[in-house]
Amino acid sequence: MPTIHVALAHSPYDVVVQNGLLAEAGSQITERTLLSGKAAIITDSTVGPLYAETLQASLASSGYTTTLHTVPAGEASKSLSQTEELCREMIRAGHDRSSFVIALGGGVVGDLAGFTASIFYRGIPFIQIPTTIVSLVDSAVGGKTGVNAPEGKNLIGNFHQPALVLADPDTLTTLEPREFREGFAEAIKHAAIRDADMLAELEAHDPLDQIVCPDLIARNIAIKARIVEEDEKELSGTRALLNFGHTIGHGIEASVPYGTLLHGEAISLGIRAALSLSETITGLSPQISQRINAVLAAYQLPLVLDPAISTDTIMEKMMTDKKFAGGQIKFVLLDQLGSAHVSSEVTLDHIRHAIEALRTE
């Protein structure tokens, strides 16, 4: 089975990718961690009915006691109020510092469960079991946890690395097609910034085929892992490369009610804008932009901005984003396919023009 080791100095862990892994979760946790005691499984109303029973049976067979905590599916659950409710549920269920959390679900569940684990009894371990493309190839690895504020996405949170990530591609087969496809925006991003050859693999994959090769998932995870190892807490600038397409994308996502645009759909628009800015500022070949945009389109990801979303609203939401720390714009641009850098040359006027350009085919 593909196993990617995330070699962090203070909190190293493995990411294991294998079909059918969910049913082996108990033995994997026993083999690969020192965790014992009681586990709080945090999931959502979509994923829980599909996979919680299999997970609980596997954990029970390895001697773990579990409690199940289900939140409503959707971005609205990434909130401080939901975090408080989960903490109180866990207290009432008898969890304490000897417990650990398991996040069973997509990016929303992973962020929420990880954040809950990071503050419960001042921090307990957690395990990620991602069930969507976005969480498999991106958000389950790297330790970023958090919830949203009315002012923007992921503004309340911290770094809390998982003790283990168990990635079972079989869980992708039960996703709604739209949710399945949107996750490929993150994979396309990885190809753009770090792995030019992988773009051909994504072009060759049938966007309607929800059976995904574990090696393709592992290849994405390895890209994320190596960048996280270089810059765990986004201090040197290397990890900021993972924000390619996210500066404008997050602004767009926060400009409409949560869930109107799926994360990957907003990021697709952000990638198109970032490619346009890369052509203007770094001289990126238009042919490369066209190729990347064509892959996004093949996965039925949007490339044209809804005219009802105003540029002023997007700009306002962007200014509260973490990527504008100290009022400085740090924008990720592509030099060529597979190579990106963080630029300080992008101005607000550049960004406004790029957003406006999204309104045309």
C-alpha positions in Angstrom: 0.0 0.0 0.0 1.3 3.5 -0.8 2.5 5.1 2.5 3.8 8.7 2.6 5.7 9.7 5.7 5.4 13.3 6.8 8.7 13.9 8.4 8.0 16.8 10.8 10.5 17.4 13.6 8.0 17.3 16.5 5.0 15.5 15.1 5.8 13.0 12.3 3.1 10.8 11.0 2.1 8.4 8.1 -0.5 8.8 5.4 -1.6 5.4 4.2 -3.5 5.0 1.0 -5.3 1.7 0.2 -8.7 0.5 -1.1 -10.7 -1.0 1.7 -8.6 0.6 4.4 -11.6 1.8 6.4 -12.3 -1.7 7.5 -8.7 -2.0 8.8 -8.7 1.3 10.7 -8.4 -0.4 14.1 -5.4 -2.5 13.3 -3.7 0.4 11.4 -4.1 2.7 14.4 -2.7 0.0 16.7 0.2 -0.7 14.4 1.2 2.9 13.5 0.4 5.0 16.6 0.7 4.8 20.4 -3.0 5.8 20.9 -5.2 3.9 23.3 -8.4 4.4 25.2 -11.6 6.0 24.0 -12.1 7.5 20.5 -14.6 10.3 19.6 -15.6 9.8 16.0 -16.7 13.1 14.5 -18.6 12.8 11.2 -21.5 14.4 9.3 -25.0 13.5 8.4 -24.0 12.4 4.9 -20.9 10.3 5.7 -21.9 8.9 9.1 -24.7 6.7 7.8 -22.4 5.3 5.1 -19.2 4.5 7.0 -19.5 5.0 10.7 -20.7 1.5 11.4 -17.7 -0.1 9.5 -15.3 2.2 11.3 -16.7 1.5 14.8 -16.7 -2.3 14.1 -13.0 -2.1 13.1 -12.1 -0.1 16.1 -14.0 -2.4 18.5 -12.2 -5.4 17.1 -8.9 -3.8 18.1 -10.1 -3.0 21.6 -11.1 0.7 21.2 -14.2 2.1 22.8 -16.0 4.8 20.6 -18.6 7.4 20.7 -20.2 8.9 17.6 -20.8 12.6 17.1 -22.6 13.7 13.9 -22.9 17.3 12.7 -25.1 18.6 9.8 -23.3 18.2 6.5 -22.1 21.4 4.9 -19.8 24.4 5.4 -22.1 25.9 8.0 -21.0 23.4 10.5 -17.5 24.9 10.5 -18.4 27.3 13.3 -17.4 28.1 16.9 -20.9 27.2 18.0 -20.6 23.7 16.5 -17.1 23.4 18.1 -18.5 24.2 21.5 -21.4 21.7 21.1 -18.9 18.9 20.1 -16.7 19.7 23.1 -19.7 19.5 25.4 -20.9 16.3 23.9 -17.5 14.7 24.4 -17.4 15.9 28.0 -20.8 14.4 28.6 -19.7 11.1 26.9 -16.8 10.8 29.4 -13.9 11.8 27.2 -10.8 13.3 28.8 -7.1 13.9 28.1 -6.6 10.2 27.4 -9.1 10.2 24.5 -8.5 10.9 20.8 -10.6 12.2 18.0 -11.2 10.6 14.6 -12.4 12.8 11.7 -14.5 10.8 9.3 -15.5 12.9 6.4 -14.5 15.6 4.0 -12.7 18.9 4.5 -15.3 20.4 6.7 -15.3 17.5 9.1 -11.5 17.3 9.1 -11.1 21.0 9.8 -13.8 21.0 12.5 -12.8 17.8 14.2 -9.1 18.8 14.1 -9.8 22.1 15.7 -12.1 20.5 18.3 -9.3 18.1 19.2 -6.8 20.9 19.4 -8.7 22.7 22.1 -10.4 19.9 24.0 -8.7 19.5 27.4 -6.0 21.9 25.9 -5.4 19.4 23.1 -5.7 15.7 22.4 -4.5 13.7 19.4 -6.6 13.1 16.3 -6.7 10.9 13.2 -7.9 11.9 9.8 -10.0 9.5 7.7 -10.8 11.7 4.6 -13.7 10.7 2.3 -13.6 13.3 -0.5 -11.1 14.2 -3.2 -10.4 17.6 -1.5 -9.6 16.0 1.8 -7.7 13.0 0.4 -5.3 15.1 -1.7 -5.1 18.2 0.3 -6.8 19.2 3.6 -6.3 16.0 5.6 -2.5 16.5 5.5 -0.6 19.5 6.9 -2.3 20.2 10.3 -4.3 23.3 9.4 -7.5 23.1 11.4 -10.2 25.7 12.0 -13.6 27.1 11.5 -15.1 30.0 9.6 -16.2 33.5 10.8 -18.9 35.6 9.2 -16.0 37.8 7.9 -14.2 35.0 6.1 -13.2 31.4 5.8 -10.8 29.6 8.2 -10.1 32.7 10.2 -10.3 31.0 13.6 -8.0 28.0 14.0 -4.5 26.7 14.6 -2.0 24.1 13.5 -2.6 20.6 15.0 -1.0 17.8 13.1 -2.9 14.4 12.9 -1.3 11.3 14.4 -2.2 9.3 11.3 -4.1 9.7 8.0 -6.0 6.7 6.6 -7.1 7.3 3.0 -9.5 4.8 1.5 -10.3 5.7 -2.2 -13.3 3.4 -2.1 -15.2 6.1 -0.1 -15.1 8.3 -3.3 -17.6 6.0 -5.1 -20.5 7.3 -2.9 -19.9 11.0 -3.5 -22.3 13.0 -5.4 -20.7 13.6 -8.9 -20.5 17.4 -8.4 -18.7 16.9 -5.0 -16.4 14.3 -6.6 -15.3 16.6 -9.4 -14.8 19.7 -7.4 -12.0 18.1 -5.5 -9.8 17.9 -8.6 -9.2 21.6 -8.5 -6.7 20.9 -5.7 -5.1 18.1 -7.7 -4.8 20.4 -10.7 -3.3 23.0 -8.5 -0.6 20.6 -7.3 0.3 19.7 -10.9 0.5 23.4 -11.8 2.8 24.4 -8.9 5.0 21.2 -8.4 4.4 18.3 -10.8 4.0 19.1 -14.5 3.9 15.5 -15.5 0.8 14.8 -13.3 -1.3 17.1 -15.4 -1.2 14.5 -18.2 -2.6 11.9 -15.7 -5.4 14.2 -14.8 -6.1 14.8 -18.4 -6.3 11.1 -19.0 -8.6 10.3 -16.1 -12.3 10.2 -17.0 -14.0 12.9 -14.8 -17.1 10.6 -14.6 -15.1 7.7 -13.3 -15.2 7.8 -9.5 -12.7 4.9 -9.1 -9.4 6.7 -8.6 -6.0 5.0 -8.5 -4.4 5.0 -5.1 -1.1 6.0 -6.7 -2.6 9.2 -8.1 -3.9 10.1 -4.7 -0.5 9.2 -3.1 1.3 11.4 -5.7 -0.8 14.4 -4.6 -0.3 13.7 -0.9 3.5 13.5 -1.4 3.5 16.9 -3.0 1.6 18.4 -0.1 3.8 16.5 2.5 7.1 17.7 1.0 5.9 21.3 1.1 4.6 21.0 4.7 7.9 19.5 5.7 9.7 22.5 4.3 7.4 25.1 5.9 5.1 23.5 8.5 3.6 26.8 9.8 3.9 28.9 6.7 6.8 31.0 8.0 9.4 30.7 5.2 6.9 31.2 2.3 7.2 27.7 0.7 3.9 26.5 2.1 2.2 29.6 0.7 2.7 28.0 -2.8 -0.3 25.8 -1.8 -2.4 29.0 -2.0 -2.2 29.1 -5.8 -5.7 30.1 -6.9 -6.9 30.5 -3.3 -6.5 34.2 -2.7 -9.2 35.2 -5.1 -10.9 31.8 -4.8 -11.5 32.3 -1.1 -12.8 35.8 -1.7 -15.3 34.4 -4.1 -16.3 31.6 -1.9 -16.9 33.9 1.1 -18.9 36.3 -1.1 -21.9 34.0 -1.4 -23.8 32.0 1.3 -21.6 29.0 2.3 -22.3 26.0 0.1 -23.5 28.0 -2.9 -20.1 27.4 -4.5 -18.2 24.3 -3.4 -14.6 24.9 -2.4 -13.1 23.5 -5.5 -15.5 25.4 -7.7 -14.4 28.7 -6.2 -10.7 27.7 -6.4 -11.2 26.9 -10.1 -12.2 30.5 -10.7 -9.2 31.6 -8.5 -6.8 29.5 -10.6 -8.1 31.0 -13.8 -7.5 34.5 -12.3 -4.0 33.5 -11.0 -3.1 32.2 -14.5 -4.1 35.5 -16.1 -2.0 37.4 -13.6 0.9 35.1 -14.2 0.8 35.8 -17.9 0.8 39.6 -17.1 3.5 39.6 -14.4 5.7 36.6 -14.9 5.3 36.1 -18.7 3.6 32.7 -18.3 2.9 31.2 -21.7 -0.8 31.6 -22.6 -0.7 28.0 -23.9 0.0 26.8 -20.4 -2.9 28.8 -19.1 -5.2 27.4 -21.8 -4.1 23.8 -21.0 -4.8 24.2 -17.3 -8.1 25.9 -17.9 -9.1 23.1 -20.3 -8.5 20.5 -17.6 -10.6 22.5 -15.1 -13.3 22.7 -17.7 -13.1 18.9 -18.4 -13.9 18.3 -14.7 -16.9 20.7 -15.1 -15.4 23.3 -12.8 -16.5 26.9 -13.4 -14.3 29.4 -15.2 -16.8 32.3 -15.5 -17.9 34.3 -12.5 -21.5 34.7 -11.7 -22.4 38.4 -12.5 -24.4 38.6 -9.3 -21.2 38.4 -7.3 -19.8 41.9 -7.2 -16.1 42.7 -7.5 -16.3 45.0 -4.5 -17.7 42.2 -2.3 -14.9 39.8 -3.4 -12.3 42.5 -2.7 -13.7 43.2 0.8 -13.7 39.5 1.7 -10.2 39.1 0.4 -8.9 41.8 2.6 -9.8 39.9 5.8 -8.1 36.7 4.4 -5.0 35.4 6.3 -3.0 35.8 3.1 -3.2 39.6 3.5 -1.3 39.7 6.8 -0.1 43.1 7.7 -1.9 44.5 4.7 0.7 43.1 2.3 -0.4 41.2 -0.7 1.4 37.8 -1.1 0.1 36.3 -4.3 1.2 33.0 -5.8 2.1 33.2 -9.5 3.1 30.5 -12.0 6.5 30.8 -13.7 5.9 27.7 -15.9 4.0 24.5 -15.5 5.3 22.8 -12.3 7.0 26.0 -10.9 5.5 28.8 -8.8 6.6 31.6 -6.6 5.2 34.0 -4.1 5.1 37.5 -5.6 4.9 40.9 -4.0 4.3 42.6 -7.4 0.6 42.0 -7.5 -1.4 45.1 -6.7 -5.1 45.6 -5.8 -5.6 47.0 -9.2 -4.2 43.8 -10.7 -6.5 41.7 -8.6 -9.6 43.8 -9.5 -8.8 43.6 -13.2 -8.3 39.8 -12.9 -11.7 39.4 -11.1 -13.4 41.5 -13.8 -11.8 39.3 -16.5 -13.5 36.2 -15.0 -16.8 37.6 -16.2 -16.0 36.8 -19.8 -15.6 33.4 -21.5 
